[in-house]
Each structure stands twice: as C-alpha cells, then as structure tokens.
C-alpha cells in the first residue's frame, strides 16, 4: 500500500465524501489477494475519481460558456484537460492572457500535459501488463497516487501563475475604481475630502469563473481632509489603510463593477 502520508495528502485535496470513498475503494480492492483483477479495478476507480473531482472543480456548463472552449469531436462535453484549464483561467480570453498578462494560452496546455500523461500511464492496466506480485501492486498504487498528486500540484502552479499576473495587472483598474467611489468612512470625519495617492500592497484574486472575476485589494490611501469655513479653510493630510473588494466580467477584467465595489477605510487613527 502507498504511504499514509501520500494518502492523507490526496484526501485533503478531495472535495467531497464521495471522492474520498472512491479513493478508499480504489485502495481497498488492492488488498484482495484472491482477486486477479484487483489492479485493473483499482485503476478504473482512480480514473473515475479523477473525472469526478475535475467535474466538481469545473462544471460542464461553466466550461462550455467560456470563449476559449472548443468542442473536441471525440468527446461529449469538456475534456479532462479543458476542465483543468478552467480551474486555472476561468473565462479569461486568449487575448487578455496574451496582451495583458503576458501568458501564452498554449503554455497552460503544455504545462498540464505531462501531468495528464503520467496520470493516464499510471491508471491503466492492460492484459499484457497484468500486475500479479505484491511489489508490482504496491508500486502501482504509489505511482497512481503520486500521479494524481502531481496533477493537483500542476493545477495549483498554473492557477497561481495566472492569479499573480492578473492581480498585478488589475491594480491600476482597482485604483481607478477606488477613486471613483464615495467612501462613507471619510464622509463621516470630513464633509469634504480629496483622494490622493492609492498604494496597493496586497492584490488578491478571490475567484475566476466563466462569467466574472472577484478581487480583493488592501493598501493605503492618502487623502486631504478639508475643514473650516470659506474664509479660514484648514486642510489635513492623512493616510489610512483600506480594503477593497470588487468584481468585473471575465471577458473584460479591467471594467470593475462600481455597484459591486465595497471599500472599507480604517479611520480609527484619526478618531483616536
């Protein structure tokens, strides 16, 4: 049997109880010493497990709505690789990936390719490669789990690459969205104010799906608070930390929806 550490690592990545039961079944059948087809049955369970997990991560209807989706003539609905791609890029278009993020879509395909090849290799048992000895069975189980883990790791790497590039590319758009919003916390402490520089130090992509992206930005905003009367105006220059959450269409990620933009500015230092 494979190492418990690897089994636990895979279990932590599985999205529901059904997939965890699938994993347990794929491993349990390997312990049936009197079952000559145990490796074949386990391999089949591993393939079903992978398909189920990808279907949950990337539902068919969501993937097929993406502009980049092209139906494979040999498959009904999305392929496993297309589902994996969806988890990395959602509905972001090829043009946006290339021109705004500097990522060639084909590099995402090629990045996932080896992981799928290894998974296919490790979860197929054919008559001419029938596994019979305990050592062969154990190696099969270890390799199959390692290949599934490698697929998860590769998806994470591709997803992080896109998310990092996206979060930095959208910082400017987030700044514009920030400046164009009325900020209630500043209204409360000053009847009139002007927003100056906005420093974003922690851009984060919360989600990317077929239709929208959601982002969170934190940082510091410099403002001029205006007080006093017409003939004796007084200006106070201050800086406050803020958090901004917003969303935009996946087809035009730089067009943040101001109606869905929420800005929280921490003005506690001024009140103190």
C-alpha positions as CSV (number, residue, x, y, z in Angstrom):
1,X,0.0,0.0,0.0
2,X,1.2,3.6,-0.6
3,X,2.5,5.7,2.2
4,X,-0.1,7.0,4.6
5,X,1.4,10.5,4.2
6,X,0.6,10.5,0.5
7,X,-2.9,9.0,1.1
8,X,-3.6,11.8,3.6
9,X,-2.3,14.4,1.3
10,X,-4.7,13.3,-1.5
11,X,-7.6,13.1,0.9
12,X,-7.1,16.7,1.9
13,X,-7.4,17.8,-1.7
14,X,-10.6,15.8,-2.4
15,X,-13.7,18.0,-2.5
16,X,-16.4,15.7,-1.1
17,X,-17.2,12.5,0.8
18,X,-18.0,10.6,-2.5
19,X,-14.5,11.2,-3.8
20,X,-12.9,10.1,-0.5
21,X,-15.0,6.9,-0.6
22,X,-13.8,6.4,-4.2
23,X,-10.2,6.7,-3.0
24,X,-10.8,4.3,-0.2
25,X,-12.4,1.8,-2.6
26,X,-9.5,2.1,-5.1
27,X,-7.0,1.2,-2.3
28,X,-9.2,-1.4,-0.6
29,X,-9.5,-3.6,-3.7
30,X,-5.7,-3.8,-3.8
31,X,-5.7,-5.8,-0.6
32,X,-7.9,-8.6,-2.0
33,X,-5.2,-11.2,-2.6
34,X,-7.6,-13.6,-4.2
35,X,-8.8,-11.1,-6.8
36,X,-6.7,-11.4,-10.0
37,X,-8.3,-8.3,-11.4
38,X,-7.6,-6.1,-8.4
39,X,-5.1,-3.8,-10.2
40,X,-7.5,-3.3,-13.1
41,X,-10.4,-2.5,-10.8
42,X,-8.3,-0.1,-8.8
43,X,-7.1,1.7,-11.9
44,X,-10.6,2.1,-13.1
45,X,-11.6,3.6,-9.7
46,X,-8.6,6.0,-9.9
47,X,-9.8,7.2,-13.3
48,X,-13.4,7.7,-12.1
49,X,-12.1,9.5,-9.1
50,X,-10.1,11.9,-11.3
51,X,-13.1,12.5,-13.6
52,X,-15.4,13.2,-10.6
53,X,-13.0,15.7,-9.0
54,X,-12.5,17.6,-12.2
55,X,-16.2,17.7,-12.8
56,X,-16.8,19.3,-9.4
57,X,-13.9,21.8,-9.9
58,X,-15.0,22.7,-13.4
59,X,-18.8,22.0,-14.1
60,X,-19.6,21.2,-17.7
61,X,-21.9,24.2,-18.3
62,X,-19.4,26.6,-16.9
63,X,-16.5,25.4,-19.0
64,X,-18.6,25.4,-22.2
65,X,-19.6,29.0,-21.7
66,X,-16.0,30.2,-21.8
67,X,-15.0,31.9,-25.1
68,X,-11.9,29.8,-25.4
69,X,-13.8,26.5,-25.2
70,X,-13.8,24.4,-28.4
71,X,-15.7,21.1,-28.5
72,X,-13.5,18.1,-29.1
73,X,-15.1,15.9,-31.8
74,X,-14.1,12.8,-29.9
75,X,-15.6,13.8,-26.5
76,X,-19.0,14.7,-25.3
77,X,-18.7,17.9,-23.3
78,X,-15.3,19.2,-22.0
79,X,-12.2,17.1,-21.9
80,X,-10.5,16.5,-18.6
81,X,-7.7,18.8,-19.7
82,X,-10.2,21.6,-20.6
83,X,-11.7,21.2,-17.1
84,X,-8.3,21.6,-15.6
85,X,-7.6,24.6,-17.7
86,X,-10.9,26.2,-16.5
87,X,-9.7,25.9,-12.9
88,X,-6.6,27.9,-13.9
89,X,-8.1,30.6,-16.0
90,X,-11.9,30.6,-15.8
91,X,-13.4,32.6,-18.6
92,X,-10.4,34.8,-19.3
93,X,-10.0,35.1,-23.0
94,X,-6.9,34.2,-25.0
95,X,-6.4,37.8,-26.0
96,X,-6.4,39.0,-22.4
97,X,-4.0,36.3,-21.3
98,X,-1.6,37.3,-24.1
99,X,-1.8,41.1,-24.2
100,X,-2.5,41.9,-20.5
101,X,-0.9,39.0,-18.6
102,X,1.9,38.0,-20.9
103,X,0.8,34.4,-20.8
104,X,0.5,32.3,-23.9
105,X,-2.5,30.0,-23.6
106,X,-0.6,27.2,-25.1
107,X,1.9,27.3,-22.2
108,X,-1.0,26.4,-19.9
109,X,-1.9,23.4,-22.1
110,X,1.7,22.3,-22.3
111,X,2.1,22.8,-18.5
112,X,-0.8,20.4,-17.8
113,X,0.2,17.9,-20.5
114,X,2.9,15.9,-18.7
115,X,0.7,15.6,-15.6
116,X,-2.1,14.1,-17.5
117,X,0.2,11.8,-19.5
118,X,1.7,10.5,-16.3
119,X,-1.8,10.0,-14.7
120,X,-3.0,8.1,-17.8
121,X,0.1,6.0,-17.8
122,X,-0.3,5.1,-14.1
123,X,-4.0,4.4,-14.1
124,X,-4.2,2.0,-17.0
125,X,-3.5,-1.7,-16.6
126,X,-3.7,-3.8,-19.8
127,X,-3.7,-7.6,-20.3
128,X,0.0,-7.6,-21.4
129,X,1.0,-5.6,-18.3
130,X,-1.1,-7.6,-15.7
131,X,0.2,-7.0,-12.2
132,X,0.4,-10.1,-10.0
133,X,3.2,-9.7,-7.4
134,X,2.8,-7.7,-4.2
135,X,5.7,-5.5,-5.2
136,X,4.1,-4.7,-8.5
137,X,0.7,-3.9,-6.8
138,X,2.4,-1.6,-4.3
139,X,4.3,0.2,-7.0
140,X,1.2,0.7,-9.0
141,X,-0.7,2.2,-6.0
142,X,2.2,4.5,-5.1
143,X,2.6,5.7,-8.7
144,X,-1.1,6.2,-9.2
145,X,-1.4,8.4,-6.1
146,X,1.8,10.3,-6.9
147,X,0.5,11.0,-10.4
148,X,-2.8,12.3,-9.1
149,X,-1.0,14.4,-6.5
150,X,1.2,15.8,-9.3
151,X,-1.9,16.8,-11.3
152,X,-3.2,18.7,-8.3
153,X,0.2,20.4,-7.8
154,X,0.4,21.3,-11.5
155,X,-3.1,22.8,-11.5
156,X,-2.1,24.9,-8.4
157,X,1.0,26.1,-10.1
158,X,-0.8,27.1,-13.3
159,X,-3.6,28.7,-11.3
160,X,-1.1,30.7,-9.1
161,X,0.7,31.9,-12.2
162,X,-2.5,33.3,-13.8
163,X,-3.8,34.7,-10.5
164,X,-0.5,36.5,-9.7
165,X,-0.3,38.1,-13.1
166,X,-4.0,39.0,-13.0
167,X,-3.8,40.6,-9.6
168,X,-0.9,42.9,-10.5
169,X,-2.4,43.7,-14.0
170,X,-5.6,44.9,-12.3
171,X,-4.0,47.1,-9.7
172,X,-4.4,50.2,-11.9
173,X,-8.0,49.5,-12.6
174,X,-8.7,48.9,-8.9
175,X,-7.1,52.3,-8.1
176,X,-9.5,54.0,-10.6
177,X,-12.5,52.2,-9.1
178,X,-11.3,53.3,-5.6
179,X,-11.0,57.0,-6.6
180,X,-14.4,57.0,-8.3
181,X,-16.2,55.7,-5.2
182,X,-17.7,57.7,-2.4
183,X,-16.1,56.5,0.8
184,X,-18.5,56.6,3.7
185,X,-15.8,56.4,6.4
186,X,-14.2,59.6,5.0
187,X,-17.5,61.3,4.7
188,X,-18.1,60.7,8.4
189,X,-15.0,62.5,9.5
190,X,-14.9,65.3,6.9
191,X,-17.6,66.9,5.0
192,X,-15.2,67.4,2.1
193,X,-12.1,65.5,1.1
194,X,-9.9,64.7,-1.8
195,X,-8.4,61.3,-2.6
196,X,-4.7,61.4,-3.4
197,X,-2.4,58.5,-3.9
198,X,-3.6,55.0,-3.6
199,X,-0.9,52.4,-2.7
200,X,-2.0,48.8,-3.2
201,X,0.3,46.4,-1.4
202,X,-1.7,43.1,-1.4
203,X,-3.7,42.4,-4.6
204,X,-5.5,39.1,-4.4
205,X,-7.8,37.2,-6.9
206,X,-10.6,35.6,-4.9
207,X,-12.2,33.7,-7.7
208,X,-12.3,33.4,-11.5
209,X,-15.3,31.7,-13.2
210,X,-16.8,31.6,-16.6
211,X,-18.5,35.0,-16.2
212,X,-16.7,37.0,-13.5
213,X,-13.6,37.6,-11.5
214,X,-13.6,38.7,-7.9
215,X,-10.7,40.5,-6.3
216,X,-9.6,42.0,-3.0
217,X,-7.1,44.8,-2.7
218,X,-5.5,46.1,0.5
219,X,-3.2,49.1,0.9
220,X,-3.1,52.7,2.0
221,X,-5.0,55.8,0.7
222,X,-3.7,59.3,1.0
223,X,-6.4,61.9,1.5
224,X,-6.8,65.6,2.1
225,X,-9.5,66.3,4.7
226,X,-11.0,69.8,4.4
227,X,-12.4,71.7,7.4
228,X,-13.1,75.2,8.5
229,X,-15.1,77.9,6.8
230,X,-14.9,79.7,3.5
231,X,-12.5,82.3,4.8
232,X,-10.5,80.1,7.2
233,X,-10.1,76.7,5.5
234,X,-8.0,74.1,7.1
235,X,-6.6,71.0,5.3
236,X,-5.3,67.9,7.0
237,X,-3.3,65.4,5.0
238,X,-3.7,61.8,6.3
239,X,-3.1,58.3,5.2
240,X,-5.4,55.4,6.1
241,X,-5.3,51.6,5.5
242,X,-8.1,50.2,3.3
243,X,-9.6,47.0,2.0
244,X,-11.4,46.9,-1.3
245,X,-13.4,44.0,-2.8
246,X,-14.8,44.3,-6.3
247,X,-15.7,42.2,-9.4
248,X,-15.6,42.5,-13.2
249,X,-16.7,40.5,-16.2
250,X,-14.3,37.7,-17.1
251,X,-14.4,38.9,-20.7
252,X,-13.3,42.5,-19.7
253,X,-11.5,42.1,-16.3
254,X,-10.4,45.7,-16.2
255,X,-14.0,47.0,-16.2
256,X,-14.7,46.8,-12.5
257,X,-18.4,47.0,-11.5
258,X,-18.7,50.1,-9.2
259,X,-22.0,48.8,-8.0
260,X,-20.3,45.7,-6.7
261,X,-17.3,47.5,-5.3
262,X,-17.0,47.7,-1.5
263,X,-14.4,49.9,0.2
264,X,-13.6,49.8,3.9
265,X,-11.2,52.5,5.1
266,X,-9.9,52.3,8.7
267,X,-10.0,55.8,10.1
268,X,-9.6,54.7,13.7
269,X,-6.3,56.5,13.9
270,X,-8.0,59.8,13.2
271,X,-10.7,59.3,15.7
272,X,-8.2,58.5,18.4
